[in-house]
Amino acid sequence: MLNRRRFLTNAAAATLATAWITRGAAEARAEGTTRTDAGWRTFEVSTKIDLQRTDGPAQLWLPVIQSAGDYQKAETPRWESNSSDIRIEKDPASNADILHVTWSGEPQRTIDVIQRVATRNRGTRDRVSATAEELEHELRGTPSMPVDGIVKTTAMRIVEGRDRPEDRARAIYDWVIDNTFRDANIDGCGVGNVKDMLESGYFGGKCADISSLFVALARAAGLPARDVFGIRVADSTDFKSLGRSGDVTKAQHCRAEVYLDAHGWVAVDPADVRKVVLEENLPLDNASVRAFREKAYGNWEMNWVGYNTARDFVLPGGDLQQGFLMYPAAITSRGELDCLSPKTFAYSITSKEVTA
């Protein structure tokens, strides 16, 4: 029967190695990802897909949670599906792991993907190093994040008189927070087109816009930087607006990192500062906001998990271009499905904390 579901696994996916990964899934399992000592928490994230019923073939791509540093340890995904063509592929530029599913002509196209991940809050103690090749890659411009023209001019104006990389990074972080605002009317997480933001002078956006602005300006100022695309999986101890648990279908969130020789990859999140201002209805100079602004430079509350750092790329096995992969992506005989419309796509994502 075409609609009979079969449990399928991919042995080739046993090790999830990427440029953003420093500890693999096998090592995470050896240590035991259900441990809760030293601040570790374990989450089970489930993504359920039931594509629109159309004739002809269909392809689906899902971002995969990946191990990173000593603050995120991801197990190999497991899945149940009526497709017999499921594999984990890589974006060659970023080494991001992407679950690629193909259906030939089945009228029903379903897959349930479950992944466990252990996290602990990331701070300045957590040094994440990088190779010279990786750092070179994170200095380059992309179509949506160029590092020349108005981006370069703006960056050099911001860092004028500052020679130390630490001072340059902090100046850009502060400038982005002081000059942007969260625009609740923007769909999803935004598109992250930095050139358009600077040329239009409209600095309203969401996390992908604000994080991308930070990343592009940092790169233009000579600092390796990158977006990290992920999803919130639990409530926040900082502010209610910064957490989500249970149904996390619309809880995607983009953060950023900047590389400083003395510290390695440094976690930053200017977008969440602006989210707090809007959704908690607090002014930027409020004491709680000021405190969080300091915390969000160098720290991540790990009620969030990171997928990848892929930017402006073509999905493997097809010709579908993506600015980033933080949502499911799919294409059928009707064309590309709207990833920002989970009900019509259709998909749902849930998260639960595992305590035993």
Helices and strands as residue ranges (DSSP letters): E 6-8, G 11-13, H 25-31, G 37-39, E 41-50, E 58-63, E 72-74, E 78-81, E 85-90, E 97-103, E 110-119, H 132-137, H 149-158, H 165-179, E 181-182, H 194-200, E 204-205, H 207-220, E 225-232, G 240-242, E 246-247, E 252-260, E 264-268, H 270-279, H 287-295, E 304-308, E 313-314, E 321-322, E 329-332, E 335-336, H 342-345, E 347-354
